Amino acid sequence: MRYTARELSGNVNVSSSHPLIELAWLAGGLIALVAVIYLAFWGIAELVVPRTPVDIEVWAGRHLLGRVASQENPHLTELVRGMVQPLAADSPLHRYDFTVSVIENETVNALALPGGRIVVFSGLLKQARSENELAMVLGHELGHYAHRDHLRGMGRGLGVTLALAMLFGQNSQAAGMASNLFLGMEMRYSQQQESAADAYGLDLLAARYGHAGGATDFFARLADQADGKLAYLLASHPHPQDRLTGLQKMIVARGYAIGPTVPLPGLQ
């Protein structure tokens, strides 16, 4: 009896579904996995950060950020320490040894880094017209320390980076792209965090100078120069006009007076 092979009804080497559908399922699964990882580390950060001693944060800051090329500015460091000194004895800011460094960069920005290190870009110094304006900006960064926003963002970003490296390998392009995306997202604080930091900085400014003069000048100047709000969607700070409006409302609500500003000494 002669054997006759039966014709297969389908090709086992070819999927029965469309390749684009399979790609969509794979992409959706990857996004869902990354979202789960992110939420997990978000929850961990919210639990761990409030319980993390400042001493550990200072140690981590020295080891992780020691290679940032910058030069300490004595006047700005003295200004920050002078703003912290009158705070209540139980303020967490007393546990930091703050230093302010300047990086030569035209970016108009300042950053609160772990361990009490504040970085100011030279582009911001060129925009300032009074000591009060700089005090407001630095007070805002001190607000992030008081609320430990910087440590929360760093914890989430590093956690996601480590998880992606473990899943896809350290040299994976997918892990690198996703890591850069999440680290970039974590550089941007929420609107609520930014508003709370501005309020904290405003109170420090008023406590130091006895009024809120200079609190809005810097942001008013930036608002006149700024692009549309769409350009600020992924920026590290909200649009200057939004900050200006928020500060004006806070000044009225707190009943702060507006007084003369202090001339700005040479900082370069």
N, C-alpha and C positions, 0 to 999 in steps of 0.2 A: 504494500500500500504506500503510495507516494504521499509525502507530507507537503502540504501547501501552507505557507505562512499567512497568517491572518493580517490583514491591513489594519494598522492602528488608527483609532478614531481621532487621535490628537498627537501632537508632537511634545514629548516630555521635556524637550530642551527649550521650548518656547512657552512663555507664560500665557495663560488664557485671558489675562486682563491687560489693559493698555499700559504701556510703560510710564506714561505720565501719571496714571492713577497710582501705580506703585511708588513713583517718586514722591507723590503727594503724601502717601501713607508714611513713607520713610521720613520725609521732612517733618510731618506732623508729629510723628513719634519722637524725633530728636528734639523738637521744640518743647514737647510735653515733658520729656526727661529733664531738659535743662531747666524748665520752669519749676519742676519738683525740687531739683537740687537747689535752685535759687531760694525758693520758699523755705526749704529746710535750713539753709545757712542763715536766712533772714531771722528765723525763729531762734536759732542758736545764738546769733549775735545779740538779739534783744535780751536774751537770758544772761549771757556771759558778760557783755560790756559793762552793765551797771555794777557788776561784782568784781570787775578787773581792777586790782590796785593800780594807782597811778605809778608806783615804782616800776611795775612790770611794763607799763606803757612807755615810760621813759627809757627803760632798757631796750625795748623793741625799737623805739624810735632812733636811738643811737646806732643800733646795728643795721637797721634796714635803710636808714636815710643818711648815713654818714658820708655817702659819696655824692650827694647833691652839691654841685659846684655853686657856692654862694659865699658872700662875705657878710659877717655880722655888722649891723649898723648900731653903734652905741647909743645914738640919740633915740632911735625908735625902740630899742630894747629898754632904755630908761623910761620912755613914755609908757610902754606897756606895764612895766613893773610898778610905775607910779599909779596907774589906773587900778591895779589889783590890790595895792596896799590898803586902801580904806575899806575894803570889803569885810564883811563879818568874819570872825575867826573860824567859823565852821565852813566857809566857802571852799569848795574843792580846788579852786584856782590857786590857793596858797600852797598846794602840794607840788605845783610845777615851778621849775626854774626857767622862766620864759626867756627866749632869745629871739630876736628878729633879724633875719638875714635878707639881703637884697640880691636878686638875680638879674643880670643884665638881659632884659627881654622887653620888647615893646608891648607885650600883653598888659592890659590894664586889669590887674587881678592881684589877689592875695590868697594864701592858702594856710590852713591850720593843719600842721602835720603832727603825728603822734609824738608825745614826749615833751610838748611845750615849745616846739619850734615853729615859728610863724615865718613864712616866706612871702616877701613883697616883691613884685616885679617892678623893674625900674620904670616901665611905662606908666604905672600907677603914680609913682612919685612925680612924674612930669606933669600929671594932670592936677595934682593937689595944689591948693593956693593958701592953705592955712594949716596950722597945727591941729586945729579942731577937726578939720576934715579927715586928717590921718587918724586922729583919735577915734573918730566914728568908725572908720574902716577896721582899725585894729580892735576896737570894742566888739564889733560884729564877729571877728574871728575868736575873740575870747568867749563870746556866747556859744560858739560851737564847742569849745573846750568844756564850758560849764555843763552843756547838755550831752557832751561826748559824741556828737554827731560824726566827727571825723573817724573815730574808732569804729563806730557801727558800719560806716561805709567801707572802710578798709577791711574789716572782718568779712563782710559779705563778698567783696570783690576777690579777696585772696582765697576764700573758701570755694567759690565757684571755679577759680583758676586751678586749684589743686584737684578738684573733682573731675574737671574736664581733662586734665593731664593724665589722671589715672584711667579714665575711660578710653581716651583716644591716643594716648602716648604724648610724651613731651614735645616731640617734633611734628605733631600732626597740624596741618594747616587749619582743619576744622576747629580744633581746640584753640589754636592761636587766634583765629577770627572771633570765635565766641567769647574768649577771654577778654580780648580788647574791647568788644562791645559792652560786656558787663562792667569792666573796670571803668569805661567811659561813662556808663550810666551812673555808677556809684560816685563819680566826682560831682554829680549834680544833686544837691540836697533837695528835699521836698519843699514846696512853697511854705508849708507850716514851719519847717525847720529854719528856713531863711527868715521868715517873719519873726520867729522867736529870737533868732540871733540878732536881728536888727533892733528889736525891743531891748534886748540885754545891752547892746552897745549904746543905745540912746540913753539908758539909765546911767551907764558908766560915764558917758560924756557929760551929762547934766551934773553928776556927783562931783566930777573933777573940776569943771569950770563954773558951776553954779547956774548954768543955763544951757539951752540946746542950740546955741549959735554954731553954725557950721555943719550941723547934722545933715542938712539936705543939699548944701551947696555943691558938693562933689557929684551927687547923683543927678542934680539938675543940669549940671554941665555935661555929664555923660549922656543924659536923655536927649539933649539937643544934637549930639553928635551920632547917636546910635542909629543903627539900621532898624528895619521893621521887626516886630516881635517874632516873626517866623525864624529869623536868624538866631534867636535865643532859645530855640526849642531844646537843643542839646548843649547849651552853654552851662558853665558851672554856677552861674548866678542868674536870677531873673532879670528881665528887662529893666533898665534904670528908671524908666517912667513908673513902672509898678512899684519899685522900691521907694521912689520919691513920694508917690501918693500914699503909700502905707506909712511912711515916716511922718508925713504931714498930719495924718489922722492921729498917730500916736502922740505927737507933740501937743495937739489940741486936747486929746483925752486926758493926758497927764498934767495939763496946765503948766507946761514948761515955758519960761520966757525965752526970748531970743536976744542974746547979747553980742557984744563985739568979739571978734575972733583974734587969735594970737598969730602974729606973723610967723611964717615958716622959715626956720633957719636952713642954711645950705645942707643938703643931705647927700649929695653926690660925692 
